[in-house]
Amino acid sequence: MVATDSSWTARENDSSDREGWGNDLGFMELLDHARAGDREALGRLLQWYTNYLTILATTQLDRRLRRRVNPSDIVQEAMLEAHQDFGDFRGTSQGELLCWLRTILIHTLHRSFKRHVQVQKRDIRREVSLEAVSNRLEESACNWAGILAGNEPSPSAPMRAREGAVELSNQLSKLKPHYREVIVLRVLQGLSFDEIAERMDRKCGAVRMLWLRALESFKASEDQR
């Protein structure tokens, strides 16, 4: 293990807390240290994407499957694999790292589906091919990025939006779980209030009120940044 530069660690902790990954210099410095064998740098680098991957994993699991599979457990398994296989990552940008991590998450989800679908009742069996998992996950990632992309014409807008989605995911992680869930279901997955009510096992009117409170809570957390 490469010895950690304490002054570098303090500097990175301070700047990342204030600005996230708004400055690519911080990302590249962590990446360089991680590639040099600094396990602390690698841990901090990958930790930044945990909430993003958790939200993507959550979109792949319906309520019945989530009784057997916790999205956080799936992401933890994916992150363990990322730590073990980091030497295989050859990219130099945040976008490339995101793509690499999503690929690992796809394979982790596929293995989890194969383990758990076999014990599901016949009426809730589902397609678990790797292609199916990949398509669903990539669609979720694109939708998530699209929330931020808007009508920005720049060719780099989609990549910046996807990276911005990571920061948005980290902000959502600060909300109460049911607030976060209703925002993800409504905004990311585009479900109607009736569909959300069925998914969350609540009345439609209660879901609408929950949605309004979730938006207020999110706005308040944004104002405190």
N, C-alpha and C positions, 0 to 999 in steps of 0.2 A: 504494500500500500504506500502511496506517495504521501509524504507528510503534508498536512494542511497548513497553509499560510494563514495564521490567525488574523492578521490585518486585512487580508483579502476577504476572509469569512465575514468579519465585522462589516466591511464596506459593502459586500454583496447583500447581507441581511438588511442593512439600512436602505439600500437603493431599491431592492426588490419589494420591500414592504411599502415603499412610497409609490413606486411606479410600475410594478409588475414587470412585464416584458416589453414595455414601451420602447426600451432602448436595446437594440440588437447586440450592443457591446456586452451587456451583462449576460445575455444568452451565450454568446460565443466564448466568453471567458469561462463560464461554467462548463460548456461543452469541452473546451480544451483541457480543463482540469480533470474532467471525468474521463476523457480519453487517456490522460496521463496516469490514470489509476487511482484518482482521488475518489473514494467511495462516498464520502460525505457530499462532494459536489454532484456526483451521479444521483444520489438520493434526492437532493434538493432540485435537481434538474427535472427528474421524472415526477416528483411530487406535485410540481406546478400543474400537471395535466391530469391529476387524479379526478378532480371534480368533473372535468369535461368528459372523460371516459366513463365515469359513473352515470352521468346523464344519458350518454349514448347507450350504455348497457341497459339502463332502465327502460328506454323506449322499445327494447327488443323483448321484454318480458311482460306478459299479461298478468292479471291479478292471480290467476290460478297457478301459473308457473312460478310466480314470485313466492308462493307458499313453500316451495321447495328450494328455490334458488334466490340468493340475495345478490343484487347487483354489486354491492361492495365486495362480496367474496369473489365474484368474477373478476373485478378490476384488480383486486389484490393478487389473484393468481396471474393475471396478465402482467402486472408490474414486476412480480417475482421473475417471470420469464424475461422481461425486458432487462432487468438487472443482470441476469445470467448470460444473456445473449447480446449485451450492449456492444461487444467487440465486433458484431456483425453489421452494426449500423455504420453506413458510409456517407451519410448526408452531412450537409454543412448549414442547413437552414432550419428554422422552426417548422416550416411547412413540410419539409422532408421528415423531420422527427415525428410530426403529427401523423403523417401517412404511415410511417413504420409502426407507431404505437397502435393505430387503428387496425392494421393488419394483424398484429398480435392479439388484439381484442377480438377480432373476427374469429380467429382460430380457437381462442379460449371459449367464446360463446358456442361455437360449433361443438366442441367437446362436451360442454355442459349440457347442451340440448340432447346430445346423443345419450348421455348418462341418465338424464331425468325424463325425457319423453318416453323412454321404454317402460317407465313405471307409471305413466299417466294412464287414465282411463281411455278406452277406445275413442270416445266422442270428443276428446280434446287432443288427439294426435295431430302432429303438424309436420310440414316439410322441414327437414333439418339438413339439407344439402349445404355444403360450404358456399356454393353460389347464392343460395337463397339467403343465408345469413349475411353474406357480404353485401348483397344488393340492399337488404333492409338497413344495414348499418350505414352504408354510404349515403343512402337516401336521407337518413336522419342527420348525418353530418352536413350534407348539403343544405338541408332545410334550416339547420341551426345557424350555419354561416349566412344563409340568405336573409335571416332576420336583420343582420347588421349590414349587408351589402347594399340594400336599397337600390337606387338607380345609378349608382356611381359608375361612370363609364370607363374608368381606368382599367387596363388589362390586369393590373396587380390587385384590383379590388377584391376578387374572390378569395385570394390567399390572405389578404389583410383581414377580411371578414372572418375567415376561419380561425385565424389567430385571435381575433377579437372575441370570438365565441368562447375561447378558453377563459378569457378574463370575465366574460359574462357568466360562465358556469361557476367560476370561483365566487362571484358576487351572489349568485343564486344559492350557493351552499351555505350562506350566512342566514338564510331564511328558515322559518319553521318547516319541517318536512312536508306538511300538508299544503303550505303555501307554495313551496317549490314544486310539488307534484301537480297542482292545478295549473300553474304557469306552464310547465313542460307539456302537459296534456293539451292545453288550449292553444299555446303559441307554437310549440315545436311540432306536435303531432296533428294540430288542426282539428281536434275533436269538437263536436257540438257540446253544449251544456248537458243535453240529455245523455250523450255518450259518456261524458265525464262522470255524470251522476251514477251511471251503471258501473263504470270502472272503479269509482271510489266508494260505491255502496252508500250513496247519500241521495237525498231528495234534490231535484233540480233547483228549486229555490235556494236551498242551502248552498249548493255549488256556486250559484251566481253571487251570493253574498261572500262566500269564501274567495272567489275570484277578485272581487273588489277589494277585500281586505289584503289579499296577497299583493295586488298592484300597489296599494298604499304602503305596505311594508317594504316592497322593493324600492319604491321611490324614496322612502325615508332612508334606506340604507345607502342609496346612491348619493343623497344630499350630504351624508356624513363622510363621504370619501374625501 
